[in-house]
């Protein structure tokens, strides 16, 4: 019976590579025999999930499956590690060679990569920080050193498939002799079996363990940055190298600062008298306070630049700027004396508005 690999992973036929990987990882965690309650049923489901992912994650195998289904164009098995097609089998039939698909998969296999999402503050991103993270992963079994065999025993070649990982059969058809192959049911395509499984890992060679690791976040790290930790992923199988750990950073929004690349934006209030007469005010940046000279006659919305006071470059060599936008505050409550002074200021022409200057500023604000 043909297998619907898309249904196994619970995805649509037009799913992207990322959707396929996301569905596989979610199901693999759910049905992994080491964490499931019903282990026999989980092993069957886990094997089906791996088989579906092996086909759909490979562009050539997926194209072949979409065209012919899991049975293939001539009824050949399309197991998770079958690599032959009709041309290979015909070549094998006439020339007596061994099909490429008959290669065992007993060689080392690299472990899966892992992803960890880490939230940091803008201050952490500015200064750089070292964080310790904890997660679960599949580690090499210490009892059997990853072989899956009990101490004192060895992994042996499968006697059913002679170590090829596949079972081959010949069919006579009106068109001639056709060779088909399927995954060996005894070794599951591994080409080798474990006569006496390790009691700790039950012959799998890996066990789930908690792990803590220290992650160094460099100064200037941005939202969405990725830090690769080589060998921090899951352990390989059959002596394969471990996968990598990728730490994805999310910089949380700040209450006062807004980041734009290496530049920082900050809004500050400014008294009416400071804007009119000019002043020197203190501005608190991420690296501490700085003095900012306000020119006399500064208008609300004006922006001042403090060079080199923004975010550092994650690659080194320079630092962004701090852009300070001022907002002039109009007093809402006046004492009698303050009111008298302002009224006198108005009588002296202080309430006159230079309409031309105002319109020019509006035009400048909307000009490209």
TIVEXKOL-967464 format. One line per field, with one value per residue (C-alpha): x, y, z; residue number from 1; residue in three letters. Coordinates in steps of 0.001 Angstrom, whole numbers. Example, Ala and Ser with C-alpha at 12.3 -4.5 7.8 and 13.67 -1.06 7.14 Angstrom:
TIVEXKOL-967464
c1	12300 | 13670
c2	-4500 | -1060
c3	7800 | 7140
nr	1 | 2
rest	Ala | Ser
This chain:
TIVEXKOL-967464
c1	0 | 1307 | 2186 | 1020 | 4125 | 2452 | -315 | 2281 | 3789 | 381 | 1265 | -70 | 1502 | 2757 | 4513 | 7845 | 11120 | 10834 | 7286 | 8437 | 11319 | 9103 | 6463 | 9094 | 10803 | 7527 | 6407 | 9862 | 9884 | 6332 | 6832 | 10448 | 10542 | 12627 | 9859 | 6642 | 4509 | 3492 | 6998 | 6175 | 3569 | 5887 | 8698 | 6445 | 5214 | 8721 | 10040 | 7222 | 7926 | 11627 | 10832 | 8459 | 10993 | 13800 | 11755 | 10202 | 13358 | 15314 | 14304 | 14969 | 13222 | 10291 | 9934 | 10058 | 7452 | 5135 | 5227 | 5046 | 4017 | 5757 | 5645 | 7663 | 7069 | 7575 | 6267 | 9676 | 9802 | 10523 | 11836 | 13509 | 17016 | 16302 | 18258 | 17798 | 15454 | 14378 | 17551 | 19771 | 17851 | 17954 | 21704 | 22130 | 20011 | 22111 | 25577 | 25385 | 26660 | 25357 | 22797 | 23710 | 20676 | 22131 | 24706 | 24257 | 23720 | 26019 | 28436 | 28614 | 25605 | 25849 | 23597 | 20716 | 21149 | 19233 | 17728 | 17399 | 15541 | 17016 | 15629 | 18014 | 17647 | 18968 | 21495 | 22722 | 23074 | 24981 | 27534 | 27661 | 26780 | 27359 | 24233 | 23805 | 21064 | 19640 | 17943 | 17353 | 19180 | 20138 | 23612 | 25843 | 25184 | 28081 | 27465 | 28032 | 29909 | 27224 | 27485 | 24164 | 25731 | 26062 | 29551 | 31609 | 29524 | 29732 | 27528 | 27449 | 26572 | 22960 | 22759 | 19447 | 20624 | 24361 | 25041 | 23519 | 20501 | 18127 | 16353 | 16412 | 14076 | 13738 | 10404 | 9703 | 7480 | 6466 | 9113 | 11826 | 13449 | 13106 | 14984 | 13250 | 14473 | 13076 | 14474 | 15622 | 13026 | 15557 | 18097 | 15816 | 18249 | 21229 | 23136 | 23999 | 22218 | 22826 | 22503 | 22739 | 21427 | 22777 | 20437 | 20841 | 19905 | 18116 | 20405 | 19869 | 23283 | 21803 | 19847 | 18014 | 19819 | 19634 | 22529 | 23659 | 25971 | 27349 | 26646 | 28725 | 26689 | 28969 | 28408 | 26220 | 24166 | 20925 | 17445 | 17380 | 21128 | 22246 | 25093 | 26455 | 27944 | 29744 | 29050 | 26342 | 23524 | 22479 | 24994 | 25622 | 24935 | 27367 | 30278 | 29052 | 29879 | 27387 | 25168 | 25424 | 23434 | 22050 | 21046 | 18639 | 18502 | 15433 | 16184 | 13248 | 11785 | 13182 | 11091 | 13196 | 15438 | 14574 | 17220 | 17848 | 20856 | 23771 | 21979 | 19823 | 16888 | 15826 | 13082 | 13607 | 11453 | 12717 | 11459 | 10138 | 12866 | 15606 | 14420 | 14139 | 17356 | 19507 | 20902 | 23180 | 21180 | 22204 | 21160 | 21309 | 22636 | 23139 | 26761 | 25981 | 25124 | 26274 | 26068 | 24047 | 24192 | 20762 | 20909 | 18790 | 15546 | 15339 | 11950 | 10005 | 10904 | 14490 | 17024 | 20559 | 23243 | 25711 | 28303 | 29720 | 27118 | 24969 | 25314 | 28724 | 29353 | 29193 | 32158 | 34116 | 35399 | 33037 | 29946 | 26658 | 25214 | 22623 | 19924 | 18129 | 14801 | 13573 | 9955 | 9319 | 6904 | 4469 | 3702 | 101 | 144 | 1590 | 2107 | 872 | 4392 | 5081 | 1867 | 2706 | 6100 | 4658 | 1984 | 4672 | 6650 | 3578 | 3006 | 6585 | 5837 | 6776 | 3519 | 4095 | 4511 | 6744 | 4253 | 6751 | 9291 | 6588 | 5415 | 8995 | 9488 | 6288 | 7430 | 10806 | 9149 | 7136 | 9757 | 11427
c2	0 | 3425 | 5711 | 9340 | 10977 | 14383 | 12965 | 11326 | 14763 | 16507 | 19014 | 20063 | 18795 | 22270 | 22739 | 24577 | 23083 | 25098 | 23807 | 20233 | 20614 | 22314 | 19570 | 16835 | 18280 | 18728 | 15154 | 13715 | 15267 | 14054 | 10454 | 9858 | 6447 | 7854 | 10253 | 8516 | 6486 | 3824 | 2997 | 186 | 2358 | 5375 | 3431 | 2534 | 6121 | 7528 | 5298 | 6425 | 10086 | 9669 | 7866 | 10637 | 13347 | 11507 | 11521 | 14991 | 16801 | 15576 | 17527 | 14600 | 12027 | 14363 | 14998 | 11249 | 10624 | 13402 | 11875 | 8139 | 7812 | 5702 | 2581 | 4175 | 3820 | 40 | -930 | -620 | 111 | 3748 | 3361 | 6166 | 5475 | 3932 | 5836 | 3772 | 4415 | 2451 | 3279 | 1931 | -1331 | -1855 | -1154 | -3683 | -6241 | -6134 | -5564 | -7468 | -4574 | -3584 | -762 | 2484 | 2124 | -1052 | 894 | 373 | 3315 | 1948 | 4859 | 7768 | 10099 | 13677 | 14704 | 17136 | 20883 | 22543 | 26018 | 28027 | 31367 | 33803 | 37180 | 39944 | 43614 | 46536 | 47138 | 43525 | 44099 | 47356 | 46028 | 42356 | 39688 | 36044 | 33966 | 30363 | 28437 | 24974 | 22571 | 18865 | 17059 | 13569 | 12792 | 9810 | 6997 | 6797 | 3122 | 1932 | 4986 | 5478 | 2023 | 747 | -2569 | -3801 | -3594 | -6609 | -7166 | -5780 | -4583 | -7204 | -7186 | -8004 | -11589 | -11033 | -8314 | -9104 | -5622 | -3756 | -2451 | -3441 | -6556 | -7179 | -9286 | -10072 | -10029 | -11478 | -9214 | -9152 | -6438 | -8557 | -8938 | -6140 | -5788 | -4151 | -3398 | -2482 | -1590 | -4579 | -5302 | -6805 | -3995 | -1163 | -241 | 100 | -2861 | -3932 | -5198 | -5140 | -8706 | -7573 | -4019 | -1650 | -1576 | 2177 | 3351 | 151 | -137 | 3351 | 4693 | 7998 | 9119 | 12334 | 14539 | 18055 | 20320 | 23764 | 25886 | 29428 | 31705 | 34831 | 37626 | 40213 | 43976 | 45331 | 42144 | 42959 | 41517 | 38294 | 37710 | 34097 | 32650 | 29271 | 26921 | 24148 | 20666 | 21958 | 20031 | 16404 | 13568 | 11775 | 8113 | 5348 | 7562 | 10624 | 14157 | 16094 | 18795 | 22485 | 24698 | 27945 | 30609 | 33181 | 36525 | 38664 | 42165 | 43336 | 46825 | 49582 | 52095 | 55110 | 54211 | 53125 | 51360 | 51916 | 49843 | 51236 | 54516 | 55130 | 57548 | 59304 | 61853 | 64347 | 67167 | 70750 | 73726 | 76748 | 78970 | 76470 | 76353 | 80134 | 81119 | 78055 | 75765 | 72828 | 69761 | 66300 | 63373 | 59801 | 57428 | 53681 | 54358 | 57066 | 60810 | 63275 | 67045 | 68428 | 72100 | 73427 | 76422 | 79484 | 79482 | 75708 | 74567 | 71561 | 68485 | 69574 | 66720 | 66852 | 64277 | 62924 | 61177 | 57852 | 57413 | 54806 | 51018 | 49453 | 47446 | 43709 | 43338 | 46101 | 49319 | 52119 | 53054 | 54612 | 57942 | 58973 | 61130 | 63276 | 64863 | 67663 | 68379 | 71904 | 71850 | 74744 | 75413 | 74651 | 76438 | 79914 | 81911 | 85513 | 86845 | 84431 | 85465 | 89145 | 88603 | 86669 | 89306 | 91953 | 89820 | 89565 | 93371 | 93840 | 91743 | 88341 | 86800 | 87798 | 84852 | 85049 | 83431 | 83151 | 81418 | 79077 | 78139 | 77531 | 75138 | 73274 | 73070 | 71717 | 69124 | 67691 | 68062 | 64830
c3	0 | -934 | 1965 | 2097 | 3537 | 3637 | 5839 | 8097 | 8816 | 8821 | 6085 | 2695 | -541 | -1376 | 1996 | 1973 | 3205 | 6420 | 7046 | 6469 | 8918 | 11527 | 11306 | 11516 | 14578 | 16421 | 15737 | 16433 | 19892 | 20571 | 19450 | 20375 | 22144 | 24970 | 26046 | 24925 | 27347 | 24808 | 23593 | 21073 | 19333 | 19496 | 17827 | 14887 | 14535 | 14992 | 12202 | 9884 | 10682 | 9908 | 6668 | 5566 | 6415 | 4623 | 1404 | 1572 | 2714 | -322 | -3484 | -5849 | -3701 | -3151 | -6878 | -7519 | -4806 | -6027 | -9497 | -8777 | -5122 | -2492 | -4686 | -7510 | -11263 | -11289 | -7887 | -6259 | -2587 | -1724 | 1809 | 3706 | 2447 | -961 | -3583 | -6751 | -9621 | -12672 | -14595 | -11820 | -11600 | -15381 | -15389 | -12593 | -14488 | -17676 | -16281 | -13018 | -10929 | -7530 | -7633 | -5958 | -3715 | -2237 | -287 | 3470 | 5732 | 8403 | 8090 | 10517 | 10532 | 11750 | 14637 | 14214 | 14690 | 17523 | 17875 | 21090 | 21272 | 23811 | 24870 | 25903 | 26843 | 24835 | 27616 | 27179 | 23435 | 24050 | 26514 | 25558 | 28066 | 28897 | 29530 | 30650 | 28860 | 29567 | 27173 | 26496 | 23706 | 22548 | 23864 | 23175 | 25629 | 28078 | 28877 | 25296 | 23963 | 21337 | 19736 | 21101 | 22087 | 25646 | 27140 | 26040 | 22885 | 19373 | 16553 | 13780 | 10116 | 9296 | 8010 | 6218 | 3822 | 4026 | 5350 | 2404 | 4317 | 1501 | 291 | -3451 | -5553 | -9254 | -11113 | -14521 | -16638 | -20311 | -20722 | -19214 | -15826 | -13304 | -10050 | -7090 | -3607 | -208 | 3184 | 5178 | 7854 | 10255 | 10435 | 9272 | 6509 | 8849 | 7436 | 10962 | 14056 | 17799 | 19168 | 22789 | 23148 | 25756 | 28747 | 29212 | 25716 | 24557 | 21572 | 20203 | 21137 | 22384 | 25430 | 26214 | 28692 | 30074 | 29217 | 30328 | 28244 | 28481 | 25512 | 24888 | 23283 | 21646 | 22045 | 19260 | 18748 | 16941 | 17004 | 14952 | 15271 | 15269 | 17311 | 16207 | 18789 | 16962 | 18322 | 20664 | 18961 | 19187 | 19143 | 15854 | 15280 | 14407 | 15391 | 13503 | 14562 | 16697 | 15208 | 16010 | 18353 | 16946 | 19453 | 17969 | 19791 | 20407 | 21711 | 23809 | 23180 | 25398 | 27330 | 26240 | 23310 | 19776 | 17746 | 14037 | 13016 | 15010 | 15809 | 18861 | 19019 | 22221 | 22969 | 25822 | 27253 | 27105 | 29085 | 27208 | 28608 | 27742 | 24151 | 23899 | 25674 | 25041 | 27702 | 28451 | 29492 | 30673 | 28475 | 29812 | 27133 | 27437 | 28362 | 30941 | 31051 | 28386 | 28131 | 25220 | 24209 | 23210 | 20873 | 21628 | 19670 | 19364 | 18100 | 19302 | 17257 | 16564 | 16599 | 17984 | 17232 | 19786 | 17660 | 18777 | 21532 | 19765 | 19451 | 18854 | 15691 | 16314 | 13945 | 15652 | 14176 | 15048 | 16973 | 15935 | 17037 | 19599 | 17988 | 20555 | 19601 | 21882 | 22760 | 24100 | 27027 | 27479 | 31158 | 32129 | 35507 | 36072 | 39214 | 39271 | 38785 | 35909 | 34219 | 34583 | 33005 | 30081 | 29506 | 29471 | 27037 | 24805 | 24877 | 23743 | 20639 | 21996 | 20770 | 17150 | 14776 | 11714 | 9342 | 6524 | 8724 | 10016 | 6522 | 5430 | 8321 | 7424 | 3805 | 4865 | 7060 | 4158 | 1445 | 250
nr	1 | 2 | 3 | 4 | 5 | 6 | 7 | 8 | 9 | 10 | 11 | 12 | 13 | 14 | 15 | 16 | 17 | 18 | 19 | 20 | 21 | 22 | 23 | 24 | 25 | 26 | 27 | 28 | 29 | 30 | 31 | 32 | 33 | 34 | 35 | 36 | 37 | 38 | 39 | 40 | 41 | 42 | 43 | 44 | 45 | 46 | 47 | 48 | 49 | 50 | 51 | 52 | 53 | 54 | 55 | 56 | 57 | 58 | 59 | 60 | 61 | 62 | 63 | 64 | 65 | 66 | 67 | 68 | 69 | 70 | 71 | 72 | 73 | 74 | 75 | 76 | 77 | 78 | 79 | 80 | 81 | 82 | 83 | 84 | 85 | 86 | 87 | 88 | 89 | 90 | 91 | 92 | 93 | 94 | 95 | 96 | 97 | 98 | 99 | 100 | 101 | 102 | 103 | 104 | 105 | 106 | 107 | 108 | 109 | 110 | 111 | 112 | 113 | 114 | 115 | 116 | 117 | 118 | 119 | 120 | 121 | 122 | 123 | 124 | 125 | 126 | 127 | 128 | 129 | 130 | 131 | 132 | 133 | 134 | 135 | 136 | 137 | 138 | 139 | 140 | 141 | 142 | 143 | 144 | 145 | 146 | 147 | 148 | 149 | 150 | 151 | 152 | 153 | 154 | 155 | 156 | 157 | 158 | 159 | 160 | 161 | 162 | 163 | 164 | 165 | 166 | 167 | 168 | 169 | 170 | 171 | 172 | 173 | 174 | 175 | 176 | 177 | 178 | 179 | 180 | 181 | 182 | 183 | 184 | 185 | 186 | 187 | 188 | 189 | 190 | 191 | 192 | 193 | 194 | 195 | 196 | 197 | 198 | 199 | 200 | 201 | 202 | 203 | 204 | 205 | 206 | 207 | 208 | 209 | 210 | 211 | 212 | 213 | 214 | 215 | 216 | 217 | 218 | 219 | 220 | 221 | 222 | 223 | 224 | 225 | 226 | 227 | 228 | 229 | 230 | 231 | 232 | 233 | 234 | 235 | 236 | 237 | 238 | 239 | 240 | 241 | 242 | 243 | 244 | 245 | 246 | 247 | 248 | 249 | 250 | 251 | 252 | 253 | 254 | 255 | 256 | 257 | 258 | 259 | 260 | 261 | 262 | 263 | 264 | 265 | 266 | 267 | 268 | 269 | 270 | 271 | 272 | 273 | 274 | 275 | 276 | 277 | 278 | 279 | 280 | 281 | 282 | 283 | 284 | 285 | 286 | 287 | 288 | 289 | 290 | 291 | 292 | 293 | 294 | 295 | 296 | 297 | 298 | 299 | 300 | 301 | 302 | 303 | 304 | 305 | 306 | 307 | 308 | 309 | 310 | 311 | 312 | 313 | 314 | 315 | 316 | 317 | 318 | 319 | 320 | 321 | 322 | 323 | 324 | 325 | 326 | 327 | 328 | 329 | 330 | 331 | 332 | 333 | 334 | 335 | 336 | 337 | 338 | 339 | 340 | 341 | 342 | 343 | 344 | 345 | 346 | 347 | 348 | 349 | 350 | 351 | 352 | 353 | 354 | 355 | 356 | 357 | 358 | 359 | 360 | 361 | 362 | 363 | 364 | 365 | 366 | 367 | 368
rest	Unk | Unk | Unk | Unk | Unk | Unk | Unk | Unk | Unk | Unk | Unk | Unk | Unk | Unk | Unk | Unk | Unk | Unk | Unk | Unk | Unk | Unk | Unk | Unk | Unk | Unk | Unk | Unk | Unk | Unk | Unk | Unk | Unk | Unk | Unk | Unk | Unk | Unk | Unk | Unk | Unk | Unk | Unk | Unk | Unk | Unk | Unk | Unk | Unk | Unk | Unk | Unk | Unk | Unk | Unk | Unk | Unk | Unk | Unk | Unk | Unk | Unk | Unk | Unk | Unk | Unk | Unk | Unk | Unk | Unk | Unk | Unk | Unk | Unk | Unk | Unk | Unk | Unk | Unk | Unk | Unk | Unk | Unk | Unk | Unk | Unk | Unk | Unk | Unk | Unk | Unk | Unk | Unk | Unk | Unk | Unk | Unk | Unk | Unk | Unk | Unk | Unk | Unk | Unk | Unk | Unk | Unk | Unk | Unk | Unk | Unk | Unk | Unk | Unk | Unk | Unk | Unk | Unk | Unk | Unk | Unk | Unk | Unk | Unk | Unk | Unk | Unk | Unk | Unk | Unk | Unk | Unk | Unk | Unk | Unk | Unk | Unk | Unk | Unk | Unk | Unk | Unk | Unk | Unk | Unk | Unk | Unk | Unk | Unk | Unk | Unk | Unk | Unk | Unk | Unk | Unk | Unk | Unk | Unk | Unk | Unk | Unk | Unk | Unk | Unk | Unk | Unk | Unk | Unk | Unk | Unk | Unk | Unk | Unk | Unk | Unk | Unk | Unk | Unk | Unk | Unk | Unk | Unk | Unk | Unk | Unk | Unk | Unk | Unk | Unk | Unk | Unk | Unk | Unk | Unk | Unk | Unk | Unk | Unk | Unk | Unk | Unk | Unk | Unk | Unk | Unk | Unk | Unk | Unk | Unk | Unk | Unk | Unk | Unk | Unk | Unk | Unk | Unk | Unk | Unk | Unk | Unk | Unk | Unk | Unk | Unk | Unk | Unk | Unk | Unk | Unk | Unk | Unk | Unk | Unk | Unk | Unk | Unk | Unk | Unk | Unk | Unk | Unk | Unk | Unk | Unk | Unk | Unk | Unk | Unk | Unk | Unk | Unk | Unk | Unk | Unk | Unk | Unk | Unk | Unk | Unk | Unk | Unk | Unk | Unk | Unk | Unk | Unk | Unk | Unk | Unk | Unk | Unk | Unk | Unk | Unk | Unk | Unk | Unk | Unk | Unk | Unk | Unk | Unk | Unk | Unk | Unk | Unk | Unk | Unk | Unk | Unk | Unk | Unk | Unk | Unk | Unk | Unk | Unk | Unk | Unk | Unk | Unk | Unk | Unk | Unk | Unk | Unk | Unk | Unk | Unk | Unk | Unk | Unk | Unk | Unk | Unk | Unk | Unk | Unk | Unk | Unk | Unk | Unk | Unk | Unk | Unk | Unk | Unk | Unk | Unk | Unk | Unk | Unk | Unk | Unk | Unk | Unk | Unk | Unk | Unk | Unk | Unk | Unk | Unk | Unk | Unk | Unk | Unk | Unk | Unk | Unk | Unk | Unk | Unk | Unk | Unk | Unk | Unk | Unk | Unk | Unk | Unk | Unk | Unk | Unk | Unk | Unk
